[in-house]
């Protein structure tokens, strides 16, 4: 393949306004001891917990494009929403600090029956450290609509808010993971053990949709297995597909087959933000075998899905399976009592 052909497979991202926030390319590392423990395929991990902003995480890539758009629109503050222990809110608050903007967030009390530290430590503590203002909402509301209403109120007060949906998951934010797909393709091209599967936790859809749109634009057929952290399979597939189509169109790809969206919903447990036994096992195994911290909401459930599918024989023994670490270890401190009880 010539360099001109290589270049032709990479979409033109220079057309989009961005703000550099991310340490990249993030490394791909072997998980040799976990691979040996499971007796399965060759496992690797892409360290998007090392993106840099506010202890890292996948939202940093999205925020490069979202913050770029906000500044292009002369916004003076970012408004977003998420669950109480939202990794996205933490990184959005940090991005606002980086750009000299204010940040206001709506935090949904999505997880019932949590200990006192749940609303005091972890990501909430970091939100406060970054100077974000926030207000709570009960579970079950249309949180994006609630945040839009707050934006209207702020506009009436003379502010210029820029609204970022939950998880940064719209076609602007998803461009961050379309760019990551190009990064993975380049890393694969230079690797002696290129990945032939990519596994990740999927929630607000922007990460999986961005990857799928990016691989389509790069003409890569690398399959992406999304392990749902909240929604049932069919609902998640429909949501991921819709955002993939919207994102892909911005990159010049006009069609995307819904059959290319792969979702496994067997590791959700009792619901969003509620670690299942498989989640705790995945966190513990990855920590003790690889020295890597996962979180109880996203990457822990994603890794549980990877481990479970290895045990089921879903992958071939010769496969090179890449796990996308989306970050979130700050939330571990808010789940201290839950995790210690489960591991005792």
N, C-alpha and C positions, 0 to 999 in steps of 0.2 A: 504493500500500500504506500503510495507516495504521500509526501507531506501535504500536497494540495488536496488529495483525497481525504486525508485526516481532517484538515481544516474544514472541508465541505460538510463533514458530519456534525460539526459543532454549530448550534444556532447562534445568531447574532444577539447577544445580550446587551450590547452597548446602546441599543435603542431605548433602554429603560433607565430611568433615574435611579441611582443607588447611592448609598452611603457605606463606606467600608467599615464593617464591624467584626468580621469573622476571620479567625485564624484558619487559613486553608492553603493547600489541601489538608484536611484532617487525615491522620495516618490510618492505615489498615494493618492490624496486628493479628498474628495467629493466636488462637485459643487452644494451644496444644494439649494442656492438661484436661480441659473440659472435653475435648475431642476424644482423648484416651479414656476418660471416665465413662463416656456414653458409648464408646465402641462403635461410633457411627462415622459420618463423613468428616471431611476436613473443615473445621470451623474457624472463621475469621471474624473480626469485629472492626467496624469503621467507627472511629472515635469522635462522633459528633457531640460527645460530652465535652470535648476539648476545643470548642469553637471560640472560647475566650471571654465573651461578654457575660459578666455577672455569674461566673462559675460555669458558663458554657451551656450548650443544649441546642436542640434543633431549631428553636424559634429565632435564633440569631441570623440564620441564613434568610429566613422570611423577612426579618426586620430590615435587612439591608435594602430590600426593594420597597417595603412599606414606608420606612423612614424617608427614603429618597423621594417617594411620591408626596409624602406629607410636607417636606421642605419645598418641593416644587410648587405646592399649593399655598405656600406661606402660612402654614399652620403654626399656632403658638402653643399647642398642647396635643397630646395623644390621649385618646379615650378608648378603653377596651374593656373586655369582660372575661371572666373565667371562674373556675371553681376556687374555693378558698385557698387551696395549696397549688394554685396555677403556676407552672413553670413559665408559661407565656406571659403572664402579668409581670413576674419578676424581671424577665428579660426586656419587656417593653418599658418598664420603669427605668431600667438601666440605659436603654437606648435613648430615652428622653433626656436623661442626665447628660449623655454624651453630646447631644445636639443642642443643649440649652433650652429644652422645652419642659413644660409641666406635664404631668401624667395623672390621670384620674381613672380609677378602675372600679367596676362593679364585680363584687365577689359573691358567687352563688353558693349558698349552704347546701351543696348537692349531696353531701355524705352525712347521714344521721348518726347519732350516738358516738361521736368522737370525744376523746379525752380533752381536757383544757388546753394542752399544748398544741392541739390541732389549729387553733386560731391565734396562737401567740408565737410559735416558733417556725422553723423551716422557711418557706418562701414568704410567709407573712412578715416575719422579722426583716427579711431582705427588702420587701416592698417598702417598709417603713424607713429602712436605712437609705434607700434611694429617694426618699422624700415624696413618694406617691401618696396621693389622697385616695381614699376608697370608701365605699359604702356597701353594705350587705344586701342581698336579696334572698328570699326563700327559694327552695327548690321548685323546679317545674315551670318557671316562667320562660317566655321567649326572651332570652338574655340579650340577644342582638337588638331586638326591638326596644328593650329597656334602655340599653346604652344609646341607641339613636335618640330616644326621648331626652336623655340627659344631654346629648350633644345639642339638641334644639334649645334647651334651657341655657346652656353655656353660650350659645350664639347670641341669645337674647341679652346676655350680660356683657356682650362685647368681645368674647373670645373667638378664636378661630380654631375650633377643634378638628382633629383628623380622626375619624373613627376606624378602628381596627377590629374586625370581628374576632370571636373566640378562636384562639389558636393561631391567629394571623392567617386563617384559612379562607382566602379568596384567590382570585386569579393573579393578583399582584404578589401576595405572599408566597403562593405556590411556585412562583418563578425561582425562588431561592432553591427549591429542591429540583427544579428542572436544571438549574446550573450545577447542582450537586450530582445529578445523573451524568452530566458531561464530565465532571471530575472523576466519577467512578469509572466511566468508560475509559478515560485516559489512564487511570491507575491499572485497570485490567489489561490494557494494551501493553503496558510495560512490565507486567507480572508473569512469573513462571507458573503461577497457580491462579489464573483468572477465575473470578467467581462465576458460577453458573446458576446460582440462586441468590436472591436478596430477601432477607426476612426483617420485618420491623413491626413495632406496635403501631396500630392505626386508630386514631380517635376523631379529631375534628376534620380529618381527611386531607389537609393541605400537604402533608409530607408525602404520603403515598401518591396522591394525585400529581404532585409536582414531579416526583420521580418517574411516574408512568408517562407523563407528557414529555419530560426531558429525554427519556430513552426513545420514545417515538420520534422526536425531532432529531435525535442522533442516529436514527435507524439501527438501534440496538434491540435485540430480542431477549434481553436479560429479564427473566420472570421475577415479579415482586410479590411475595406472600405477606399480606398484612394481617397481623393478629389483632383482632378487635379488642379494645379495652372497655367498650361500653355497649355498642349497638349490636343487634342481631345481624347475622350475615347478609341477608338480602337487603336490609335497609342500609347497611354500610356500603355494600357494593354499589347501590344506586347513587348514594351521596358521593362516593369517590369517583364514580364514572362521570357524573355531572361536572364536577370541578376539573377532572382531567380534560374533558372536552373543551371547557372554557379556557383552560391554561394552554392547551395544545394549539388552539386557534391563534393565540397571541404569538406563537412560535412558527406559524405557517402550516400547521398540521390540521387539516380540515375534518378528519374522521378518526374516531378511536372506538374500537370494538369493545363492548361491555364484557365480553368473554375473557378479555385480557386482565380484568380486575379480579384478583384472587384474595379472598378473605376467609380466615378461620375464626369462628366465634366461640370455640370451646374452652377458652381460658379467661372469660370475662369474670367468672365467679358470681358473687351476689350483686355485682353492679360496679359502676364507675367509682374509682377511688377506694374500693374495698378489696384488699389483697386476699386472693384465694390461697389455699395451701400450696398450689403449684407456683404461685407468685413468690411466696416466701422461700420455697425450695430453690427457685431460680436465682433469687437474690443471694441466698446463702452459698449455693454452689459456685456462682460466678465470683463472689467475694473470696471464698476460701481456696478456689482452684486457680483463679486468674488475678486476684488482687484488684478487681474492678467493681466499682459500686454502681448498682442499678437503682431505680426508684420504684416505689410500690404501686404507681399508677399506670405508667406507660412502659418503660423499658423492662421492668420486672415481668409484666404480663407478656410482653413481646418475646422475652427470653424463655418464659414458660412455654410459649407456643413453639419456639424453635426446639427446645428440649423434648417436648411431647411428640413433635413430628419426627424427630430423630428416632425416638423409641418405637414409634409406630412403623418405621421403615419407609416413611414418605420419600426420603432422599436416598439416592444411590450411595453405596459406600465410597465410591470414587468422586462424589460431588465435592465441590468447593463452595461452601455455604457462607455467605457474608451476612452478618447481623449488623444492622444500623443502630448504634447506641444513641438515643435521642436525648440523653442527659437526665437531669432531675434529681440528683442525689441529695440536694438540699431538703427535699421533702421527707427524707428518711427520719429526720429529727422530729417531725410532727407525728410520725407513726411509731415512736419509740416503744410505747407500751404494747402496741399491737404486735410489733415484730418480736420483741423480747418474749412475749407470752407464747407466740407461735413457735419460736425456736427453742423454748425451754423443755 
